[in-house]
Amino acid sequence: MKNFLLSFFVIALVFSCGATGKTVQDSNPIKASTNSYWQQHVDYTMEIDMNVNNYQYKGKQKLVYTNNSPDVLNHVYYHLYFNAFQPGSEMDVRSRTINDPDPRVGDRISKLQPNEIGYIKVNSLLQNGKAISYETVGTVLEVKLNQPIQPGEKVTFDMDFDAQVPVQIRRSGRNNKEGVALSMSQWYPKLAEYDDEGWHADPYIGREFHGVWGDFDVKLTIDAAYVVGGTGYLQGEPTLKSGKKTHHFKAPKVHDFTWAADPDYIHDTLQMPNGPLLHFYYKKTLDQNYLDNWKKLQSDTALLMDFFNENIGDYPYDQYSVIQGGDGGMEYAMCTLITGERKYGSLLGVTAHELAHKWFQFLLASNESKHEWMDEGFTSYISNLAMNSLSENKKSNPLSGSYRGYLALANSGVEQPLTTHSDRYALNGVYGAAAYSKGAVFLAQLGYVIGEDNLDKTIKKYFEDFKFKHPKPFDIIRTAERITDLELDWYFIDFAQTTNTIDYGVKAVEGKTITLERIGLMPMPIDLSVTYTDGSTEEFYIPLQMMRGEKPTSATIIKDWAWAIPTYSFEAKKAVKSVEIDASQMMADVNRKNNTITKE
């Protein structure tokens, strides 16, 4: 079983960055007083001094926090992600006790020496100029406020901290396997998100992230020989003093800030017509075939950007950067970090996936710790379509791999619901197949349920309504309901909140009479293809009664099928030779062997 599940283990992709720009729409916070929806807002101002010899840095952070909630806050919490890279941390122990550990982590954290670990040490913290009490608990800083933060109030926190960059193990770190000096994601004390569900101060154990929307102003001082790519727009040329350069970045309307640096980076740019300036950072020491790949990647990245703009909504920033670094690929604000020593297909595929994340999770900032399938699955869905659009050999179903992954999981006996917290999957393989494969099938199969044109409209409307917000799972379903005027809560409940499976079969064909049966617990409307004994064919559509309507179809619509009734019979026009349920195979039926009957 372990080897079986590992075949579905998808390595989650790491990081983000960029430089020069514009204001991204109004950055004023959304307030409870003017709308039923509210979200918190934070403004970061940071000054960072990096020592590239010992990989330690000093930081000063001023954070202005706006409480747009209707609640009084007595505490705040910060994430200190680098503390995960210490022997005995939750990430370390979890990796050494799970049955199928991520091979990039394994037991490596447990073997780190004091000069190799990661840490963020808070030296002082002030609330509106007065010292407050705090305690570091693993990867979370617990802060007890002197004065509660009232609804609508702004509070300023001033922090002084020291930090050390860990050896590259997972996502962030120094000197990765390809020799990139600094891959800096999740490197600063990051305020935890508070929303209508309360605080989200999750420990960093190995999965994804969640952050507060806001504006960043970051001054990074580093050895002058280092080329830096980062989230945000570079403010003028870096200033030089005593062998170090200070790079000043501003990033409006983002919920994270990432950067990478290396003395051997090549920095290429490509200006898209009516679009962002694309940046590419990669090491000049790469073998020639890899250097050629990075050159080829640039024009294809522009094509991918065009595809996502057209099929989701316009990318709102003036830049996007693809940066060699990290341990695989991971999305962040305005950029990604991706390992660069790849065959071209792999380099393009991971770039497509990470670029798609700029829409699904970065602009549509779902809580990827709780709802990992909303970013990984939706990203897999749209990036597969994008890659197919660039391919010379188009696939009839670009999502076929996602369906295979989900169906294997559904038949494995170890599936957990999509509502499982990303850290609480029993196996990494189950997480990977659920988040990536089943999450992609969720969208693709929704197209089967409501019609492809309606799915396209739903995705665009979802983006338009929830960009720069924190959408939740039902928001995509409610968007689809508003587009179609159908009832779709059953779809989310069964496919995401349970491990119920779809299994419909053809039970019998007698003359003109066709009898179908529902074997699995999950309801679905049915597309049915019938071939008559005279060789003619007819398509039928059987509505699901609880859906309260039908998708647009040219098929013959017949009577509804009520879910609780396990069998369904109807009489066709002529004698029937063969019947097939869902010839498109876009319904994730877990047993297709019973989907077809042919009369001899």
C-alpha positions as a printed Julia matrix, in Angstrom:
600×3 Matrix{Float64}:
   0.0    0.0     0.0
   2.85   2.39    0.8
   4.39   2.04   -2.66
   0.95   2.34   -4.24
   0.31   5.63   -2.48
   3.74   7.03   -3.18
   2.95   6.78   -6.87
   0.4    9.54   -6.28
   2.59  11.71   -4.09
   2.73  15.09   -5.76
   5.55  17.3    -4.57
   4.01  20.64   -3.53
   5.72  23.55   -5.24
   7.68  26.26   -3.46
   8.19  30.07   -3.57
   7.73  33.61   -5.29
   9.32  37.01   -6.46
   9.92  40.15   -8.95
  10.83  44.17   -9.57
   9.27  47.93  -10.8
   5.7   49.12  -10.79
   2.12  50.17  -10.25
  -0.51  50.45   -7.58
  -2.79  47.41   -7.59
  -6.33  48.73   -7.17
  -7.43  50.32   -3.92
  -5.5   48.85   -0.98
  -7.96  50.12    1.61
  -9.22  47.27    3.78
 -12.7   45.83    3.4
 -14.68  46.83    6.47
 -17.52  45.17    8.29
 -19.36  48.49    8.54
 -19.86  48.72    4.77
 -20.19  45.07    3.8
 -21.14  41.78    5.4
 -17.75  40.47    4.29
 -14.68  41.74    6.14
 -11.0   40.93    6.21
  -8.05  42.19    8.21
  -5.36  44.47    6.81
  -1.67  44.84    7.6
   1.11  47.17    6.45
   4.68  45.9     6.83
   7.75  48.12    6.83
  10.99  46.14    7.23
  14.72  46.81    7.17
  16.84  43.69    6.76
  20.64  43.38    6.94
  21.88  40.03    5.55
  25.31  38.56    6.27
  26.04  36.18    3.38
  29.05  34.68    5.19
  27.17  33.17    8.14
  23.63  33.31    6.67
  22.35  35.36    9.58
  20.36  38.57    9.31
  18.98  41.28   11.53
  15.56  42.74   11.05
  13.47  45.68   12.14
   9.75  45.43   11.44
   7.02  48.03   11.85
   3.6   46.51   11.4
   0.38  48.52   11.28
  -2.58  46.22   11.85
  -6.16  47.23   11.12
  -8.84  45.26   12.91
 -11.72  45.23   10.42
 -13.5   42.49   12.35
 -16.47  43.1    14.65
 -14.47  41.4    17.44
 -12.24  42.66   20.25
  -8.8   41.03   19.97
  -6.92  40.24   23.19
  -4.04  38.4    21.51
  -2.19  38.37   18.23
   0.03  35.64   16.79
   3.0   35.61   14.45
   4.35  32.74   12.37
   8.08  32.08   12.84
   8.44  29.54   10.04
  12.22  29.13   10.16
  11.95  27.61   13.67
  10.64  24.45   11.98
  14.16  23.69   10.78
  15.51  22.62   14.16
  15.99  19.1    15.57
  12.93  18.09   17.56
  10.55  20.5    15.82
   7.07  19.34   14.83
   8.15  19.24   11.18
  11.17  17.13   12.08
   9.27  14.63   14.24
   6.33  14.37   11.85
   8.7   13.63    8.97
  10.39  10.89   10.98
   7.13   9.26   12.1
   4.86   9.41    9.04
   4.89   6.21    6.98
   5.75   7.9     3.69
   7.93  10.94    4.44
   8.76  13.55    1.85
  12.18  12.37    0.63
  13.46  15.95    0.59
  12.95  16.11    4.36
  13.3   12.59    5.74
  15.44  12.8     8.87
  17.58  15.7     7.62
  16.25  18.27   10.11
  17.25  16.04   13.04
  20.86  16.12   11.83
  21.25  19.88   11.49
  24.09  21.48   13.43
  23.66  24.81   15.3
  25.13  26.77   12.38
  22.8   24.98    9.92
  19.43  25.3    11.65
  16.86  27.98   10.95
  15.53  30.33   13.54
  13.77  33.65   14.08
  14.45  35.15   17.51
  12.33  38.08   18.6
  14.39  40.48   20.71
  11.73  43.08   21.46
   8.1   43.83   20.61
   6.15  47.03   21.25
   2.45  47.79   20.95
   1.95  51.47   20.2
   5.39  52.18   21.66
   5.0   50.12   24.85
   6.6   46.73   25.54
   4.28  43.74   25.56
   4.7   40.15   26.68
   5.23  37.33   24.2
   6.36  33.73   24.09
   7.86  31.67   21.29
   6.07  28.33   21.03
   7.66  26.34   18.21
   6.86  28.16   14.98
   4.34  30.53   16.56
   4.89  33.7    18.59
   2.07  34.08   21.12
   1.5   37.75   22.0
  -0.62  38.99   24.92
  -1.69  42.57   24.27
  -1.48  45.37   26.82
  -4.65  46.84   25.4
  -7.23  44.88   23.4
  -7.63  45.91   19.77
 -11.11  47.29   19.26
 -13.16  46.82   16.07
 -12.0   49.33   13.47
  -8.85  50.22   15.43
  -5.32  50.49   13.98
  -2.41  49.28   16.13
   1.32  49.62   15.47
   3.71  46.81   16.43
   7.47  47.43   16.38
   9.7   44.38   16.43
  13.44  43.78   16.47
  14.55  40.27   15.51
  17.55  38.11   14.58
  17.36  35.15   12.24
  19.39  32.43   10.58
  18.7   30.85    7.2
  18.57  27.05    7.44
  20.3   24.69    5.09
  17.89  24.16    2.19
  15.55  21.32    3.12
  11.98  22.34    2.34
  10.95  25.38    0.3
  13.22  27.95    1.97
  16.9   27.9     2.76
  20.49  28.39    1.73
  22.66  26.63   -0.83
  20.09  24.4    -2.45
  21.09  21.34   -4.44
  21.65  23.48   -7.54
  23.86  25.93   -5.66
  21.45  28.86   -5.33
  22.69  30.83   -2.34
  19.45  32.16   -0.82
  15.86  31.01   -1.36
  13.97  33.25    1.03
  10.34  32.38    1.53
   8.51  32.57    4.88
  11.6   34.27    6.29
  10.12  37.08    8.43
   7.78  37.2    11.45
   4.42  36.99    9.66
   1.2   37.99   11.36
  -1.34  35.17   11.5
  -4.72  35.53    9.82
  -7.86  36.25   11.82
 -11.24  35.88   10.11
 -14.83  34.93   10.9
 -13.58  31.5    11.95
 -11.11  33.0    14.44
  -7.31  32.84   14.5
  -5.31  30.66   12.1
  -2.05  30.38   14.01
  -1.24  26.89   12.72
   2.2   25.46   13.48
   4.4   24.93   10.44
   4.6   21.16   10.05
   5.11  20.77    6.34
   2.25  22.07    4.27
   0.98  25.4     3.01
   0.3   28.93    4.2
  -2.29  31.62    4.9
  -1.71  35.35    5.28
  -3.24  38.78    5.82
  -3.73  41.05    2.82
  -1.68  44.23    2.99
   1.16  46.37    1.68
   4.89  45.7     2.07
   7.8   48.16    2.14
  11.08  46.24    2.42
  14.67  47.45    2.41
  17.12  44.58    1.99
  20.83  45.19    2.52
  23.08  42.43    1.15
  26.57  41.87   -0.33
  26.89  43.99   -3.47
  27.85  40.99   -5.63
  24.43  39.36   -5.15
  21.65  39.7    -7.73
  18.26  39.93   -5.99
  14.78  39.13   -7.26
  11.85  39.67   -4.96
   8.19  40.29   -4.48
   7.37  43.9    -5.16
   8.6   46.74   -7.32
  12.19  47.92   -7.01
  12.28  51.59   -5.99
  15.11  53.08   -8.04
  18.61  51.69   -8.23
  20.06  49.97   -5.16
  22.31  52.18   -3.04
  25.89  51.08   -2.35
  27.72  51.44    0.97
  30.68  49.55    2.44
  30.48  46.7    -0.08
  26.74  46.19    0.41
  23.73  47.24   -1.63
  20.34  48.18   -0.22
  17.45  47.1    -2.44
  14.17  48.86   -1.72
  10.98  47.03   -2.7
   7.34  48.02   -2.39
   4.57  45.48   -2.87
   0.96  46.72   -2.79
  -1.98  44.44   -2.13
  -0.23  41.15   -1.4
  -0.3   38.66    1.47
   3.33  37.56    1.46
   6.82  38.69    0.47
   9.6   36.46   -0.9
  13.04  37.02   -2.36
  16.02  35.1    -3.66
  19.64  36.1    -4.2
  22.75  34.66   -5.79
  25.98  36.19   -7.17
  25.71  34.09  -10.36
  22.18  34.96  -11.42
  21.5   35.94  -14.99
  18.59  38.38  -15.03
  16.52  38.46  -18.23
  13.3   40.37  -18.83
  10.48  40.11  -21.35
   7.88  42.85  -21.65
   4.47  41.51  -22.59
   2.33  43.75  -24.81
  -0.38  45.23  -22.58
   0.84  42.97  -19.8
   3.4   42.58  -17.04
   7.16  42.67  -17.32
   8.38  39.08  -16.96
  11.64  38.51  -15.03
  13.79  35.38  -15.2
  16.61  34.72  -12.73
  18.79  31.66  -13.28
  22.41  30.71  -12.65
  24.95  31.34  -15.39
  26.81  28.22  -14.23
  24.06  25.92  -15.52
  24.96  23.45  -18.29
  24.27  24.81  -21.76
  21.18  22.65  -22.32
  19.62  24.08  -19.15
  20.59  27.62  -20.13
  18.88  27.04  -23.48
  15.77  25.82  -21.66
  15.6   28.99  -19.56
  15.8   31.11  -22.72
  13.07  29.09  -24.42
  10.9   29.31  -21.31
  10.52  33.06  -21.57
   8.24  33.32  -24.6
   6.21  30.3   -23.45
   5.66  31.93  -20.05
   4.11  34.87  -21.9
   1.78  32.47  -23.72
   0.78  30.89  -20.42
   0.11  34.31  -18.92
  -2.16  35.11  -21.87
  -4.05  31.84  -21.4
  -4.74  32.47  -17.71
  -5.71  36.09  -18.33
  -8.23  34.96  -20.92
  -9.65  32.0   -19.03
  -9.66  33.29  -15.44
  -9.19  37.07  -15.33
  -6.52  39.72  -15.78
  -3.29  39.44  -13.81
  -3.28  42.75  -11.92
   0.41  43.37  -11.18
   3.06  44.94  -13.4
   5.53  42.08  -13.05
   6.01  38.38  -12.56
   9.29  36.55  -11.92
  10.43  32.98  -12.48
  13.43  32.39  -10.22
  15.75  29.42   -9.96
  15.84  28.28   -6.34
  14.09  26.29   -3.67
  13.58  22.53   -3.74
  11.01  22.04   -6.5
   8.51  24.77   -7.24
   6.34  26.95   -5.02
   4.17  29.98   -5.62
   4.49  33.31   -3.86
   3.58  36.93   -4.46
   4.39  37.97   -8.03
   6.82  35.08   -8.53
   7.88  31.49   -8.04
  11.02  29.64   -7.02
  11.7   26.6    -9.16
  14.64  24.24   -9.51
  16.25  24.8   -12.88
  18.1   21.65  -13.85
  15.16  20.08  -15.67
  14.2   18.79  -19.06
  12.25  21.44  -20.9
   8.86  19.76  -20.53
   9.31  19.62  -16.78
  10.52  23.22  -16.56
   7.54  24.45  -18.56
   5.05  22.24  -16.73
   6.08  23.39  -13.27
   6.2   27.01  -14.44
   2.66  26.62  -15.79
   1.47  25.2   -12.46
   3.17  27.89  -10.36
   2.01  30.7   -12.63
  -1.57  29.41  -12.37
  -1.22  29.67   -8.6
  -1.04  33.44   -8.98
  -4.78  33.23   -9.58
  -5.69  30.22   -7.47
  -4.4   31.0    -4.01
  -2.51  34.18   -4.49
  -5.27  36.4    -5.87
  -8.02  34.03   -4.75
  -6.4   33.67   -1.34
  -8.11  30.64    0.11
  -6.74  29.14    3.3
  -4.52  26.51    1.7
  -3.77  24.89    5.06
  -7.46  24.02    5.52
  -8.6   23.91    1.89
  -5.5   22.75    0.06
  -7.58  21.32   -2.8
  -8.91  24.77   -3.66
  -5.46  25.99   -4.66
  -3.64  22.81   -5.71
  -6.63  21.2    -7.4
  -7.95  24.27   -9.17
  -4.4   25.15  -10.23
  -3.88  21.64  -11.59
  -7.13  21.92  -13.52
  -6.33  25.2   -15.27
  -2.6   24.52  -15.77
  -3.38  21.21  -17.48
  -5.66  23.08  -19.87
  -2.96  25.69  -20.43
  -0.28  23.09  -21.16
  -2.62  21.34  -23.57
  -3.18  24.63  -25.4
   0.59  24.9   -25.98
   0.99  21.27  -27.04
   1.24  20.24  -30.68
  -0.48  16.95  -29.82
  -3.69  18.05  -28.11
  -5.35  15.63  -25.69
  -9.09  15.09  -25.92
  -9.19  15.15  -22.11
  -6.25  17.06  -20.56
  -7.56  16.07  -17.12
  -7.34  12.31  -17.71
  -4.3   12.02  -15.43
  -6.15  13.76  -12.6
  -9.08  11.37  -13.03
  -6.75   8.36  -12.89
  -5.14   9.71   -9.73
  -8.46  10.31   -8.02
  -9.98   6.96   -9.05
  -6.97   5.09   -7.72
  -7.3    6.99   -4.44
 -11.05   6.36   -4.23
 -10.47   2.63   -4.68
  -7.47   2.47   -2.33
  -9.36   2.18    0.95
  -7.31   4.94    2.61
  -8.94   8.08    1.18
  -9.75  10.96    3.53
 -12.26  13.75    2.78
 -11.1   16.92    1.04
 -12.11  18.8     4.19
  -9.17  17.21    6.03
  -6.64  19.77    7.25
  -3.51  19.49    5.11
  -1.35  18.53    8.1
  -3.75  15.84    9.27
  -3.6   13.44    6.35
  -2.39  10.03    7.51
  -0.1    9.71    4.49
   1.62  12.19    2.2
   0.44  10.14   -0.75
  -3.19  10.54    0.28
  -2.69  14.29    0.65
  -1.12  14.54   -2.8
  -3.82  12.56   -4.59
  -6.6   14.39   -2.75
  -5.29  17.94   -3.08
  -4.02  17.75   -6.65
  -5.99  15.0    -8.4
  -9.36  15.04   -6.62
  -9.22  18.84   -6.38
  -8.77  19.08  -10.16
 -11.56  16.56  -10.75
 -13.82  18.68   -8.51
 -13.72  21.48  -11.1
 -13.63  19.29  -14.19
 -16.58  17.2   -13.01
 -18.47  20.36  -12.07
 -18.28  21.11  -15.8
 -19.96  17.75  -16.43
 -22.7   18.66  -13.94
 -23.49  22.23  -15.06
 -22.03  22.29  -18.61
 -18.62  23.44  -19.82
 -19.76  26.92  -20.84
 -21.29  27.45  -17.41
 -18.1   26.24  -15.75
 -16.09  28.78  -17.76
 -18.47  31.53  -16.66
 -18.32  30.32  -13.06
 -14.51  30.47  -12.94
 -14.43  34.01  -14.34
 -17.19  35.2   -12.03
 -15.52  33.54   -9.03
 -12.29  35.39   -9.84
 -14.03  38.72  -10.34
 -15.99  38.46   -7.08
 -13.25  37.05   -4.83
  -9.9   38.38   -6.06
  -7.97  40.08   -3.24
 -10.18  38.26   -0.74
 -10.2   34.94    1.15
 -12.79  32.7    -0.58
 -14.03  29.54    1.06
 -15.17  26.25   -0.5
 -18.85  27.11   -0.74
 -18.02  30.34   -2.58
 -17.21  28.44   -5.77
 -20.42  26.42   -5.45
 -22.57  29.49   -4.73
 -21.0   31.21   -7.72
 -21.95  28.25   -9.91
 -25.48  28.33   -8.49
 -25.83  32.01   -9.33
 -24.61  31.38  -12.88
 -26.9   28.39  -13.48
 -29.84  28.83  -11.07
 -29.31  25.17  -10.07
 -29.05  23.68   -6.58
 -25.51  22.31   -6.14
 -24.87  21.98   -2.41
 -25.19  18.18   -2.74
 -22.15  18.17   -5.04
 -19.88  19.87   -2.52
 -21.24  17.87    0.41
 -20.64  14.45   -1.13
 -17.47  15.08   -3.13
 -15.6   17.26   -0.62
 -17.01  16.53    2.82
 -17.24  12.75    2.5
 -15.49   9.92    0.72
 -18.74   8.8    -0.92
 -18.12   7.53   -4.43
 -19.96   7.66   -7.74
 -20.91   4.3    -9.2
 -23.76   3.99  -11.68
 -24.33   0.88  -13.76
 -26.49  -0.43  -16.6
 -28.53  -3.15  -14.9
 -30.54  -4.51  -17.82
 -31.63  -3.91  -21.41
 -34.78  -5.68  -22.56
 -36.05  -4.69  -26.0
 -36.74  -0.98  -25.69
 -36.52  -0.89  -21.87
 -33.31   0.29  -20.2
 -32.76  -0.11  -16.46
 -29.96   1.67  -14.63
 -28.87   1.38  -11.02
 -27.11   3.61   -8.51
 -24.53   1.56   -6.6
 -22.4    4.27   -5.01
 -23.72   6.74   -2.46
 -22.95   9.94   -4.36
 -25.75  11.3    -6.59
 -25.15  12.56  -10.13
 -27.14  13.49  -13.22
 -26.58  10.99  -16.03
 -25.48  11.35  -19.63
 -26.54   8.21  -21.49
 -25.55   7.09  -25.01
 -27.84   4.59  -26.72
 -27.21   2.67  -29.95
 -30.28   1.09  -31.51
 -30.37  -2.25  -33.33
 -30.79  -0.4   -36.65
 -27.41   1.35  -36.08
 -28.8    4.78  -35.19
 -27.82   6.51  -31.95
 -29.44   8.83  -29.44
 -28.12  10.78  -26.46
 -30.25  11.0   -23.32
 -29.94  13.2   -20.25
 -31.37  12.06  -16.91
 -31.61  15.05  -14.53
 -30.84  14.59  -10.86
 -34.01  15.53   -9.02
 -32.27  17.31   -6.12
 -30.42  19.53   -8.63
 -33.74  21.22   -9.49
 -32.91  21.71  -13.15
 -30.71  20.61  -16.04
 -27.48  21.67  -17.65
 -27.68  23.01  -21.24
 -27.72  19.96  -23.52
 -28.73  18.84  -26.99
 -29.58  15.38  -25.62
 -33.13  14.11  -25.13
 -34.11  15.11  -21.59
 -36.17  12.48  -19.79
 -37.7   12.22  -16.31
 -35.72  13.08  -13.14
 -34.0   10.43  -11.06
 -34.55  10.81   -7.3
 -31.38   9.82   -5.41
 -32.98   7.56   -2.76
 -34.5    5.31   -5.43
 -31.68   2.94   -6.43
 -32.97   1.92   -9.88
 -34.28   3.86  -12.86
 -36.08   2.5   -15.94
 -37.34   4.11  -19.11
 -38.41   3.03  -22.57
 -36.43   4.14  -25.6
 -37.92   4.73  -29.04
 -36.62   1.56  -30.66
 -35.03  -1.77  -29.82
 -31.71  -1.16  -28.08
 -28.4   -2.77  -28.98
 -26.02  -1.03  -26.53
 -26.03   1.52  -23.71
 -23.17   3.53  -22.18
 -23.26   5.77  -19.12
 -21.06   8.87  -19.49
 -19.22   8.24  -22.75
 -17.18  11.44  -22.08
 -15.73   9.86  -18.92
 -15.91  13.25  -17.2
 -18.01  11.75  -14.4
 -15.63  10.18  -11.88
 -17.37   6.8   -11.75
 -15.2    4.46   -9.67
 -16.2    1.34  -11.62
 -16.61   1.83  -15.35
 -16.93  -1.91  -16.02
 -20.67  -1.74  -15.32
 -21.24   1.44  -17.35
 -21.84  -0.39  -20.63
 -24.04  -3.2   -21.91
 -24.1   -4.51  -25.47
 -26.8   -6.94  -26.6
 -25.65  -9.74  -28.86
